[in-house]
């Protein structure tokens, strides 16, 4: 496996862990964070903003490596996302 493949695999595993953590905590966030875009790193919520643009600006100001951040959204109250 090349170094690039190892890096990509590590990023995928990080994404997977953050996705699982978010799924387990979704009910905790859905009321409090309705309509927000969330940034999750190392299975912790690190930012919640009103738009993707605001999240990206916040992460950039913190000098975060965006490739390692799980970004997702909570639908506004009364609305659901269909995946």
PDB file of N, CA, C and O in Angstrom:
ATOM      1  N   UNK A   1       0.856  -1.175   0.000  1.00  0.00           N
ATOM      2  CA  UNK A   1       0.000   0.000   0.000  1.00  0.00           C
ATOM      3  C   UNK A   1       0.905   1.243   0.000  1.00  0.00           C
ATOM      4  O   UNK A   1       1.863   1.326   0.769  1.00  0.00           O
ATOM      5  N   UNK A   2       0.592   2.181  -0.856  1.00  0.00           N
ATOM      6  CA  UNK A   2       1.388   3.410  -0.927  1.00  0.00           C
ATOM      7  C   UNK A   2       1.081   4.314   0.265  1.00  0.00           C
ATOM      8  O   UNK A   2       0.089   4.116   0.967  1.00  0.00           O
ATOM      9  N   UNK A   3       1.936   5.299   0.485  1.00  0.00           N
ATOM     10  CA  UNK A   3       1.715   6.259   1.579  1.00  0.00           C
ATOM     11  C   UNK A   3       0.409   7.023   1.369  1.00  0.00           C
ATOM     12  O   UNK A   3      -0.321   7.286   2.325  1.00  0.00           O
ATOM     13  N   UNK A   4       0.121   7.373   0.143  1.00  0.00           N
ATOM     14  CA  UNK A   4      -1.129   8.091  -0.155  1.00  0.00           C
ATOM     15  C   UNK A   4      -2.336   7.212   0.160  1.00  0.00           C
ATOM     16  O   UNK A   4      -3.323   7.691   0.719  1.00  0.00           O
ATOM     17  N   UNK A   5      -2.264   5.950  -0.190  1.00  0.00           N
ATOM     18  CA  UNK A   5      -3.368   5.026   0.113  1.00  0.00           C
ATOM     19  C   UNK A   5      -3.542   4.871   1.625  1.00  0.00           C
ATOM     20  O   UNK A   5      -4.671   4.807   2.112  1.00  0.00           O
ATOM     21  N   UNK A   6      -2.453   4.810   2.357  1.00  0.00           N
ATOM     22  CA  UNK A   6      -2.522   4.729   3.822  1.00  0.00           C
ATOM     23  C   UNK A   6      -3.155   5.977   4.411  1.00  0.00           C
ATOM     24  O   UNK A   6      -3.967   5.897   5.332  1.00  0.00           O
ATOM     25  N   UNK A   7      -2.778   7.136   3.872  1.00  0.00           N
ATOM     26  CA  UNK A   7      -3.357   8.403   4.346  1.00  0.00           C
ATOM     27  C   UNK A   7      -4.859   8.455   4.074  1.00  0.00           C
ATOM     28  O   UNK A   7      -5.643   8.861   4.932  1.00  0.00           O
ATOM     29  N   UNK A   8      -5.241   8.043   2.882  1.00  0.00           N
ATOM     30  CA  UNK A   8      -6.665   8.055   2.528  1.00  0.00           C
ATOM     31  C   UNK A   8      -7.456   7.068   3.387  1.00  0.00           C
ATOM     32  O   UNK A   8      -8.577   7.365   3.798  1.00  0.00           O
ATOM     33  N   UNK A   9      -6.887   5.914   3.654  1.00  0.00           N
ATOM     34  CA  UNK A   9      -7.546   4.931   4.511  1.00  0.00           C
ATOM     35  C   UNK A   9      -7.712   5.474   5.927  1.00  0.00           C
ATOM     36  O   UNK A   9      -8.761   5.291   6.544  1.00  0.00           O
ATOM     37  N   UNK A  10      -6.689   6.134   6.438  1.00  0.00           N
ATOM     38  CA  UNK A  10      -6.774   6.736   7.773  1.00  0.00           C
ATOM     39  C   UNK A  10      -7.865   7.811   7.822  1.00  0.00           C
ATOM     40  O   UNK A  10      -8.625   7.880   8.788  1.00  0.00           O
ATOM     41  N   UNK A  11      -7.942   8.645   6.785  1.00  0.00           N
ATOM     42  CA  UNK A  11      -8.992   9.666   6.731  1.00  0.00           C
ATOM     43  C   UNK A  11     -10.376   9.035   6.685  1.00  0.00           C
ATOM     44  O   UNK A  11     -11.302   9.507   7.344  1.00  0.00           O
ATOM     45  N   UNK A  12     -10.514   7.969   5.906  1.00  0.00           N
ATOM     46  CA  UNK A  12     -11.807   7.281   5.809  1.00  0.00           C
ATOM     47  C   UNK A  12     -12.213   6.709   7.170  1.00  0.00           C
ATOM     48  O   UNK A  12     -13.372   6.819   7.570  1.00  0.00           O
ATOM     49  N   UNK A  13     -11.266   6.102   7.874  1.00  0.00           N
ATOM     50  CA  UNK A  13     -11.572   5.540   9.186  1.00  0.00           C
ATOM     51  C   UNK A  13     -11.960   6.629  10.180  1.00  0.00           C
ATOM     52  O   UNK A  13     -12.855   6.430  11.000  1.00  0.00           O
ATOM     53  N   UNK A  14     -11.293   7.775  10.112  1.00  0.00           N
ATOM     54  CA  UNK A  14     -11.641   8.914  10.966  1.00  0.00           C
ATOM     55  C   UNK A  14     -13.059   9.392  10.649  1.00  0.00           C
ATOM     56  O   UNK A  14     -13.852   9.643  11.557  1.00  0.00           O
ATOM     57  N   UNK A  15     -13.373   9.515   9.358  1.00  0.00           N
ATOM     58  CA  UNK A  15     -14.712   9.919   8.930  1.00  0.00           C
ATOM     59  C   UNK A  15     -15.751   8.937   9.469  1.00  0.00           C
ATOM     60  O   UNK A  15     -16.793   9.340   9.986  1.00  0.00           O
ATOM     61  N   UNK A  16     -15.454   7.654   9.342  1.00  0.00           N
ATOM     62  CA  UNK A  16     -16.375   6.607   9.782  1.00  0.00           C
ATOM     63  C   UNK A  16     -16.631   6.693  11.293  1.00  0.00           C
ATOM     64  O   UNK A  16     -17.777   6.584  11.729  1.00  0.00           O
ATOM     65  N   UNK A  17     -15.586   6.885  12.085  1.00  0.00           N
ATOM     66  CA  UNK A  17     -15.747   7.008  13.544  1.00  0.00           C
ATOM     67  C   UNK A  17     -16.586   8.236  13.899  1.00  0.00           C
ATOM     68  O   UNK A  17     -17.456   8.161  14.767  1.00  0.00           O
ATOM     69  N   UNK A  18     -16.331   9.357  13.237  1.00  0.00           N
ATOM     70  CA  UNK A  18     -17.099  10.576  13.514  1.00  0.00           C
ATOM     71  C   UNK A  18     -18.552  10.425  13.087  1.00  0.00           C
ATOM     72  O   UNK A  18     -19.455  10.921  13.761  1.00  0.00           O
ATOM     73  N   UNK A  19     -18.780   9.741  11.970  1.00  0.00           N
ATOM     74  CA  UNK A  19     -20.145   9.493  11.501  1.00  0.00           C
ATOM     75  C   UNK A  19     -20.903   8.625  12.502  1.00  0.00           C
ATOM     76  O   UNK A  19     -22.057   8.911  12.821  1.00  0.00           O
ATOM     77  N   UNK A  20     -20.266   7.576  12.994  1.00  0.00           N
ATOM     78  CA  UNK A  20     -20.902   6.705  13.988  1.00  0.00           C
ATOM     79  C   UNK A  20     -21.211   7.480  15.267  1.00  0.00           C
ATOM     80  O   UNK A  20     -22.290   7.334  15.841  1.00  0.00           O
ATOM     81  N   UNK A  21     -20.261   8.306  15.712  1.00  0.00           N
ATOM     82  CA  UNK A  21     -20.475   9.101  16.914  1.00  0.00           C
ATOM     83  C   UNK A  21     -21.653  10.059  16.728  1.00  0.00           C
ATOM     84  O   UNK A  21     -22.506  10.191  17.606  1.00  0.00           O
ATOM     85  N   UNK A  22     -21.686  10.725  15.570  1.00  0.00           N
ATOM     86  CA  UNK A  22     -22.793  11.643  15.286  1.00  0.00           C
ATOM     87  C   UNK A  22     -24.126  10.904  15.296  1.00  0.00           C
ATOM     88  O   UNK A  22     -25.100  11.384  15.876  1.00  0.00           O
ATOM     89  N   UNK A  23     -24.171   9.750  14.663  1.00  0.00           N
ATOM     90  CA  UNK A  23     -25.417   8.969  14.620  1.00  0.00           C
ATOM     91  C   UNK A  23     -25.896   8.605  16.020  1.00  0.00           C
ATOM     92  O   UNK A  23     -27.091   8.668  16.305  1.00  0.00           O
ATOM     93  N   UNK A  24     -24.972   8.228  16.889  1.00  0.00           N
ATOM     94  CA  UNK A  24     -25.334   7.864  18.264  1.00  0.00           C
ATOM     95  C   UNK A  24     -25.844   9.064  19.056  1.00  0.00           C
ATOM     96  O   UNK A  24     -26.653   8.900  19.969  1.00  0.00           O
ATOM     97  N   UNK A  25     -25.387  10.259  18.722  1.00  0.00           N
ATOM     98  CA  UNK A  25     -25.748  11.463  19.471  1.00  0.00           C
ATOM     99  C   UNK A  25     -26.767  12.355  18.759  1.00  0.00           C
ATOM    100  O   UNK A  25     -27.075  13.450  19.230  1.00  0.00           O
ATOM    101  N   UNK A  26     -27.281  11.890  17.636  1.00  0.00           N
ATOM    102  CA  UNK A  26     -28.193  12.715  16.841  1.00  0.00           C
ATOM    103  C   UNK A  26     -29.374  13.225  17.666  1.00  0.00           C
ATOM    104  O   UNK A  26     -29.725  14.403  17.592  1.00  0.00           O
ATOM    105  N   UNK A  27     -29.988  12.335  18.452  1.00  0.00           N
ATOM    106  CA  UNK A  27     -31.164  12.759  19.228  1.00  0.00           C
ATOM    107  C   UNK A  27     -30.830  13.868  20.218  1.00  0.00           C
ATOM    108  O   UNK A  27     -31.676  14.712  20.515  1.00  0.00           O
ATOM    109  N   UNK A  28     -29.604  13.872  20.729  1.00  0.00           N
ATOM    110  CA  UNK A  28     -29.190  14.937  21.649  1.00  0.00           C
ATOM    111  C   UNK A  28     -29.090  16.279  20.931  1.00  0.00           C
ATOM    112  O   UNK A  28     -29.384  17.327  21.506  1.00  0.00           O
ATOM    113  N   UNK A  29     -28.675  16.235  19.678  1.00  0.00           N
ATOM    114  CA  UNK A  29     -28.444  17.463  18.912  1.00  0.00           C
ATOM    115  C   UNK A  29     -29.683  17.993  18.193  1.00  0.00           C
ATOM    116  O   UNK A  29     -29.774  19.194  17.939  1.00  0.00           O
ATOM    117  N   UNK A  30     -30.633  17.127  17.862  1.00  0.00           N
ATOM    118  CA  UNK A  30     -31.689  17.541  16.933  1.00  0.00           C
ATOM    119  C   UNK A  30     -32.548  18.694  17.429  1.00  0.00           C
ATOM    120  O   UNK A  30     -32.991  19.510  16.620  1.00  0.00           O
ATOM    121  N   UNK A  31     -32.794  18.789  18.712  1.00  0.00           N
ATOM    122  CA  UNK A  31     -33.587  19.905  19.224  1.00  0.00           C
ATOM    123  C   UNK A  31     -32.730  21.160  19.392  1.00  0.00           C
ATOM    124  O   UNK A  31     -33.085  22.241  18.923  1.00  0.00           O
ATOM    125  N   UNK A  32     -31.611  20.992  20.062  1.00  0.00           N
ATOM    126  CA  UNK A  32     -30.743  22.116  20.402  1.00  0.00           C
ATOM    127  C   UNK A  32     -30.058  22.724  19.177  1.00  0.00           C
ATOM    128  O   UNK A  32     -29.800  23.927  19.144  1.00  0.00           O
ATOM    129  N   UNK A  33     -29.765  21.904  18.176  1.00  0.00           N
ATOM    130  CA  UNK A  33     -28.986  22.345  17.022  1.00  0.00           C
ATOM    131  C   UNK A  33     -29.802  22.365  15.726  1.00  0.00           C
ATOM    132  O   UNK A  33     -29.231  22.374  14.635  1.00  0.00           O
ATOM    133  N   UNK A  34     -31.110  22.371  15.838  1.00  0.00           N
ATOM    134  CA  UNK A  34     -31.963  22.357  14.642  1.00  0.00           C
ATOM    135  C   UNK A  34     -31.590  23.503  13.699  1.00  0.00           C
ATOM    136  O   UNK A  34     -31.487  24.656  14.118  1.00  0.00           O
ATOM    137  N   UNK A  35     -31.389  23.171  12.424  1.00  0.00           N
ATOM    138  CA  UNK A  35     -31.064  24.168  11.418  1.00  0.00           C
ATOM    139  C   UNK A  35     -29.592  24.555  11.374  1.00  0.00           C
ATOM    140  O   UNK A  35     -29.219  25.469  10.639  1.00  0.00           O
ATOM    141  N   UNK A  36     -28.759  23.879  12.140  1.00  0.00           N
ATOM    142  CA  UNK A  36     -27.333  24.225  12.211  1.00  0.00           C
ATOM    143  C   UNK A  36     -26.485  23.244  11.393  1.00  0.00           C
ATOM    144  O   UNK A  36     -26.870  22.100  11.153  1.00  0.00           O
ATOM    145  N   UNK A  37     -25.338  23.730  10.985  1.00  0.00           N
ATOM    146  CA  UNK A  37     -24.308  22.904  10.363  1.00  0.00           C
ATOM    147  C   UNK A  37     -23.279  22.627  11.450  1.00  0.00           C
ATOM    148  O   UNK A  37     -22.824  23.545  12.132  1.00  0.00           O
ATOM    149  N   UNK A  38     -22.912  21.353  11.610  1.00  0.00           N
ATOM    150  CA  UNK A  38     -22.025  20.947  12.690  1.00  0.00           C
ATOM    151  C   UNK A  38     -20.676  20.489  12.154  1.00  0.00           C
ATOM    152  O   UNK A  38     -20.584  19.923  11.064  1.00  0.00           O
ATOM    153  N   UNK A  39     -19.638  20.740  12.932  1.00  0.00           N
ATOM    154  CA  UNK A  39     -18.296  20.238  12.639  1.00  0.00           C
ATOM    155  C   UNK A  39     -17.902  19.325  13.787  1.00  0.00           C
ATOM    156  O   UNK A  39     -17.955  19.715  14.953  1.00  0.00           O
ATOM    157  N   UNK A  40     -17.504  18.102  13.443  1.00  0.00           N
ATOM    158  CA  UNK A  40     -17.148  17.103  14.444  1.00  0.00           C
ATOM    159  C   UNK A  40     -15.722  16.639  14.180  1.00  0.00           C
ATOM    160  O   UNK A  40     -15.348  16.327  13.049  1.00  0.00           O
ATOM    161  N   UNK A  41     -14.934  16.603  15.258  1.00  0.00           N
ATOM    162  CA  UNK A  41     -13.552  16.153  15.156  1.00  0.00           C
ATOM    163  C   UNK A  41     -13.261  15.259  16.361  1.00  0.00           C
ATOM    164  O   UNK A  41     -13.580  15.606  17.499  1.00  0.00           O
ATOM    165  N   UNK A  42     -12.659  14.118  16.095  1.00  0.00           N
ATOM    166  CA  UNK A  42     -12.298  13.182  17.178  1.00  0.00           C
ATOM    167  C   UNK A  42     -13.487  12.879  18.083  1.00  0.00           C
ATOM    168  O   UNK A  42     -13.365  12.859  19.308  1.00  0.00           O
ATOM    169  N   UNK A  43     -14.630  12.644  17.464  1.00  0.00           N
ATOM    170  CA  UNK A  43     -15.872  12.304  18.158  1.00  0.00           C
ATOM    171  C   UNK A  43     -16.298  13.371  19.166  1.00  0.00           C
ATOM    172  O   UNK A  43     -16.814  13.060  20.240  1.00  0.00           O
ATOM    173  N   UNK A  44     -16.073  14.637  18.798  1.00  0.00           N
ATOM    174  CA  UNK A  44     -16.509  15.771  19.620  1.00  0.00           C
ATOM    175  C   UNK A  44     -17.044  16.862  18.706  1.00  0.00           C
ATOM    176  O   UNK A  44     -16.505  17.103  17.625  1.00  0.00           O
ATOM    177  N   UNK A  45     -18.097  17.511  19.146  1.00  0.00           N
ATOM    178  CA  UNK A  45     -18.625  18.671  18.433  1.00  0.00           C
ATOM    179  C   UNK A  45     -17.687  19.842  18.678  1.00  0.00           C
ATOM    180  O   UNK A  45     -17.476  20.245  19.822  1.00  0.00           O
ATOM    181  N   UNK A  46     -17.118  20.395  17.596  1.00  0.00           N
ATOM    182  CA  UNK A  46     -16.180  21.510  17.775  1.00  0.00           C
ATOM    183  C   UNK A  46     -16.745  22.840  17.293  1.00  0.00           C
ATOM    184  O   UNK A  46     -16.208  23.894  17.633  1.00  0.00           O
ATOM    185  N   UNK A  47     -17.831  22.808  16.499  1.00  0.00           N
ATOM    186  CA  UNK A  47     -18.443  24.063  16.048  1.00  0.00           C
ATOM    187  C   UNK A  47     -19.850  23.782  15.528  1.00  0.00           C
ATOM    188  O   UNK A  47     -20.135  22.702  15.011  1.00  0.00           O
ATOM    189  N   UNK A  48     -20.713  24.769  15.677  1.00  0.00           N
ATOM    190  CA  UNK A  48     -22.072  24.725  15.132  1.00  0.00           C
ATOM    191  C   UNK A  48     -22.383  26.125  14.616  1.00  0.00           C
ATOM    192  O   UNK A  48     -22.301  27.101  15.361  1.00  0.00           O
ATOM    193  N   UNK A  49     -22.735  26.214  13.356  1.00  0.00           N
ATOM    194  CA  UNK A  49     -23.015  27.503  12.726  1.00  0.00           C
ATOM    195  C   UNK A  49     -24.273  27.398  11.870  1.00  0.00           C
ATOM    196  O   UNK A  49     -24.839  26.317  11.708  1.00  0.00           O
ATOM    197  N   UNK A  50     -24.699  28.528  11.327  1.00  0.00           N
ATOM    198  CA  UNK A  50     -25.915  28.574  10.524  1.00  0.00           C
ATOM    199  C   UNK A  50     -25.717  28.166   9.071  1.00  0.00           C
ATOM    200  O   UNK A  50     -26.694  27.907   8.368  1.00  0.00           O
ATOM    201  N   UNK A  51     -24.473  28.106   8.608  1.00  0.00           N
ATOM    202  CA  UNK A  51     -24.223  27.754   7.205  1.00  0.00           C
ATOM    203  C   UNK A  51     -22.882  27.043   7.048  1.00  0.00           C
ATOM    204  O   UNK A  51     -22.019  27.112   7.924  1.00  0.00           O
ATOM    205  N   UNK A  52     -22.728  26.371   5.938  1.00  0.00           N
ATOM    206  CA  UNK A  52     -21.455  25.720   5.622  1.00  0.00           C
ATOM    207  C   UNK A  52     -20.360  26.780   5.512  1.00  0.00           C
ATOM    208  O   UNK A  52     -19.240  26.571   5.978  1.00  0.00           O
ATOM    209  N   UNK A  53     -20.682  27.906   4.901  1.00  0.00           N
ATOM    210  CA  UNK A  53     -19.697  28.980   4.765  1.00  0.00           C
ATOM    211  C   UNK A  53     -19.174  29.404   6.136  1.00  0.00           C
ATOM    212  O   UNK A  53     -17.967  29.569   6.312  1.00  0.00           O
ATOM    213  N   UNK A  54     -20.072  29.583   7.109  1.00  0.00           N
ATOM    214  CA  UNK A  54     -19.669  29.997   8.450  1.00  0.00           C
ATOM    215  C   UNK A  54     -18.814  28.921   9.132  1.00  0.00           C
ATOM    216  O   UNK A  54     -17.842  29.234   9.820  1.00  0.00           O
ATOM    217  N   UNK A  55     -19.184  27.664   8.935  1.00  0.00           N
ATOM    218  CA  UNK A  55     -18.393  26.561   9.516  1.00  0.00           C
ATOM    219  C   UNK A  55     -16.991  26.574   8.928  1.00  0.00           C
ATOM    220  O   UNK A  55     -16.008  26.484   9.663  1.00  0.00           O
ATOM    221  N   UNK A  56     -16.892  26.686   7.608  1.00  0.00           N
ATOM    222  CA  UNK A  56     -15.575  26.678   6.963  1.00  0.00           C
ATOM    223  C   UNK A  56     -14.728  27.858   7.417  1.00  0.00           C
ATOM    224  O   UNK A  56     -13.526  27.713   7.636  1.00  0.00           O
ATOM    225  N   UNK A  57     -15.347  29.025   7.560  1.00  0.00           N
ATOM    226  CA  UNK A  57     -14.621  30.199   8.049  1.00  0.00           C
ATOM    227  C   UNK A  57     -14.124  29.973   9.474  1.00  0.00           C
ATOM    228  O   UNK A  57     -12.991  30.327   9.803  1.00  0.00           O
ATOM    229  N   UNK A  58     -14.966  29.388  10.314  1.00  0.00           N
ATOM    230  CA  UNK A  58     -14.578  29.103  11.703  1.00  0.00           C
ATOM    231  C   UNK A  58     -13.405  28.120  11.748  1.00  0.00           C
ATOM    232  O   UNK A  58     -12.441  28.332  12.482  1.00  0.00           O
ATOM    233  N   UNK A  59     -13.492  27.056  10.968  1.00  0.00           N
ATOM    234  CA  UNK A  59     -12.436  26.050  10.963  1.00  0.00           C
ATOM    235  C   UNK A  59     -11.132  26.630  10.415  1.00  0.00           C
ATOM    236  O   UNK A  59     -10.046  26.328  10.912  1.00  0.00           O
ATOM    237  N   UNK A  60     -11.255  27.453   9.399  1.00  0.00           N
ATOM    238  CA  UNK A  60     -10.067  28.102   8.836  1.00  0.00           C
ATOM    239  C   UNK A  60      -9.420  29.027   9.874  1.00  0.00           C
ATOM    240  O   UNK A  60      -8.195  29.067   9.988  1.00  0.00           O
ATOM    241  N   UNK A  61     -10.227  29.758  10.620  1.00  0.00           N
ATOM    242  CA  UNK A  61      -9.671  30.673  11.635  1.00  0.00           C
ATOM    243  C   UNK A  61      -8.956  29.913  12.745  1.00  0.00           C
ATOM    244  O   UNK A  61      -8.063  30.451  13.398  1.00  0.00           O
ATOM    245  N   UNK A  62      -9.353  28.656  12.957  1.00  0.00           N
ATOM    246  CA  UNK A  62      -8.702  27.810  13.965  1.00  0.00           C
ATOM    247  C   UNK A  62      -7.524  27.019  13.383  1.00  0.00           C
ATOM    248  O   UNK A  62      -6.843  26.284  14.098  1.00  0.00           O
ATOM    249  N   UNK A  63      -7.300  27.178  12.098  1.00  0.00           N
ATOM    250  CA  UNK A  63      -6.236  26.458  11.394  1.00  0.00           C
ATOM    251  C   UNK A  63      -6.437  24.943  11.461  1.00  0.00           C
ATOM    252  O   UNK A  63      -5.479  24.181  11.591  1.00  0.00           O
ATOM    253  N   UNK A  64      -7.692  24.527  11.371  1.00  0.00           N
ATOM    254  CA  UNK A  64      -8.021  23.099  11.378  1.00  0.00           C
ATOM    255  C   UNK A  64      -7.748  22.498  10.000  1.00  0.00           C
ATOM    256  O   UNK A  64      -7.882  23.176   8.981  1.00  0.00           O
ATOM    257  N   UNK A  65      -7.369  21.237   9.978  1.00  0.00           N
ATOM    258  CA  UNK A  65      -7.238  20.484   8.730  1.00  0.00           C
ATOM    259  C   UNK A  65      -8.631  20.004   8.354  1.00  0.00           C
ATOM    260  O   UNK A  65      -9.141  19.046   8.935  1.00  0.00           O
ATOM    261  N   UNK A  66      -9.237  20.659   7.395  1.00  0.00           N
ATOM    262  CA  UNK A  66     -10.639  20.391   7.042  1.00  0.00           C
ATOM    263  C   UNK A  66     -10.844  18.946   6.584  1.00  0.00           C
ATOM    264  O   UNK A  66     -11.936  18.398   6.734  1.00  0.00           O
ATOM    265  N   UNK A  67      -9.807  18.331   6.029  1.00  0.00           N
ATOM    266  CA  UNK A  67      -9.968  16.952   5.549  1.00  0.00           C
ATOM    267  C   UNK A  67     -10.226  15.982   6.695  1.00  0.00           C
ATOM    268  O   UNK A  67     -10.704  14.873   6.458  1.00  0.00           O
ATOM    269  N   UNK A  68      -9.924  16.370   7.921  1.00  0.00           N
ATOM    270  CA  UNK A  68     -10.137  15.474   9.058  1.00  0.00           C
ATOM    271  C   UNK A  68     -11.394  15.826   9.860  1.00  0.00           C
ATOM    272  O   UNK A  68     -11.640  15.241  10.915  1.00  0.00           O
ATOM    273  N   UNK A  69     -12.177  16.767   9.368  1.00  0.00           N
ATOM    274  CA  UNK A  69     -13.383  17.218  10.069  1.00  0.00           C
ATOM    275  C   UNK A  69     -14.624  16.633   9.387  1.00  0.00           C
ATOM    276  O   UNK A  69     -14.753  16.673   8.163  1.00  0.00           O
ATOM    277  N   UNK A  70     -15.520  16.099  10.191  1.00  0.00           N
ATOM    278  CA  UNK A  70     -16.808  15.595   9.703  1.00  0.00           C
ATOM    279  C   UNK A  70     -17.792  16.765   9.784  1.00  0.00           C
ATOM    280  O   UNK A  70     -18.038  17.305  10.863  1.00  0.00           O
ATOM    281  N   UNK A  71     -18.345  17.148   8.643  1.00  0.00           N
ATOM    282  CA  UNK A  71     -19.293  18.261   8.594  1.00  0.00           C
ATOM    283  C   UNK A  71     -20.652  17.716   8.180  1.00  0.00           C
ATOM    284  O   UNK A  71     -20.776  17.001   7.185  1.00  0.00           O
ATOM    285  N   UNK A  72     -21.664  18.063   8.957  1.00  0.00           N
ATOM    286  CA  UNK A  72     -23.018  17.581   8.692  1.00  0.00           C
ATOM    287  C   UNK A  72     -24.016  18.657   9.110  1.00  0.00           C
ATOM    288  O   UNK A  72     -23.627  19.702   9.630  1.00  0.00           O
ATOM    289  N   UNK A  73     -25.277  18.403   8.885  1.00  0.00           N
ATOM    290  CA  UNK A  73     -26.307  19.394   9.230  1.00  0.00           C
ATOM    291  C   UNK A  73     -27.468  18.716   9.942  1.00  0.00           C
ATOM    292  O   UNK A  73     -27.768  17.544   9.714  1.00  0.00           O
ATOM    293  N   UNK A  74     -28.103  19.483  10.802  1.00  0.00           N
ATOM    294  CA  UNK A  74     -29.337  19.058  11.465  1.00  0.00           C
ATOM    295  C   UNK A  74     -30.477  19.793  10.769  1.00  0.00           C
ATOM    296  O   UNK A  74     -30.436  21.018  10.656  1.00  0.00           O
ATOM    297  N   UNK A  75     -31.481  19.079  10.304  1.00  0.00           N
ATOM    298  CA  UNK A  75     -32.588  19.782   9.638  1.00  0.00           C
ATOM    299  C   UNK A  75     -33.309  20.741  10.587  1.00  0.00           C
ATOM    300  O   UNK A  75     -33.376  20.492  11.791  1.00  0.00           O
ATOM    301  N   UNK A  76     -33.844  21.828  10.048  1.00  0.00           N
ATOM    302  CA  UNK A  76     -34.652  22.718  10.884  1.00  0.00           C
ATOM    303  C   UNK A  76     -35.852  21.956  11.451  1.00  0.00           C
ATOM    304  O   UNK A  76     -36.288  20.957  10.878  1.00  0.00           O
ATOM    305  N   UNK A  77     -36.377  22.429  12.569  1.00  0.00           N
ATOM    306  CA  UNK A  77     -37.565  21.786  13.163  1.00  0.00           C
ATOM    307  C   UNK A  77     -38.686  21.731  12.130  1.00  0.00           C
ATOM    308  O   UNK A  77     -38.930  22.691  11.399  1.00  0.00           O
ATOM    309  N   UNK A  78     -39.355  20.592  12.089  1.00  0.00           N
ATOM    310  CA  UNK A  78     -40.468  20.420  11.172  1.00  0.00           C
ATOM    311  C   UNK A  78     -40.038  19.997   9.773  1.00  0.00           C
ATOM    312  O   UNK A  78     -40.876  19.882   8.879  1.00  0.00           O
ATOM    313  N   UNK A  79     -38.752  19.765   9.573  1.00  0.00           N
ATOM    314  CA  UNK A  79     -38.247  19.381   8.253  1.00  0.00           C
ATOM    315  C   UNK A  79     -37.372  18.141   8.431  1.00  0.00           C
ATOM    316  O   UNK A  79     -36.750  17.952   9.476  1.00  0.00           O
ATOM    317  N   UNK A  80     -37.333  17.308   7.408  1.00  0.00           N
ATOM    318  CA  UNK A  80     -36.464  16.125   7.436  1.00  0.00           C
ATOM    319  C   UNK A  80     -35.654  16.072   6.169  1.00  0.00           C
ATOM    320  O   UNK A  80     -36.095  16.526   5.113  1.00  0.00           O
ATOM    321  N   UNK A  81     -34.468  15.516   6.276  1.00  0.00           N
ATOM    322  CA  UNK A  81     -33.631  15.282   5.104  1.00  0.00           C
ATOM    323  C   UNK A  81     -33.942  13.879   4.595  1.00  0.00           C
ATOM    324  O   UNK A  81     -34.085  12.942   5.381  1.00  0.00           O
ATOM    325  N   UNK A  82     -34.043  13.746   3.310  1.00  0.00           N
ATOM    326  CA  UNK A  82     -34.229  12.429   2.692  1.00  0.00           C
ATOM    327  C   UNK A  82     -32.926  12.058   2.018  1.00  0.00           C
ATOM    328  O   UNK A  82     -32.450  12.765   1.129  1.00  0.00           O
ATOM    329  N   UNK A  83     -32.354  10.950   2.442  1.00  0.00           N
ATOM    330  CA  UNK A  83     -31.071  10.507   1.902  1.00  0.00           C
ATOM    331  C   UNK A  83     -31.262   9.328   0.982  1.00  0.00           C
ATOM    332  O   UNK A  83     -30.290   8.813   0.429  1.00  0.00           O
TER     333      UNK A  83
END
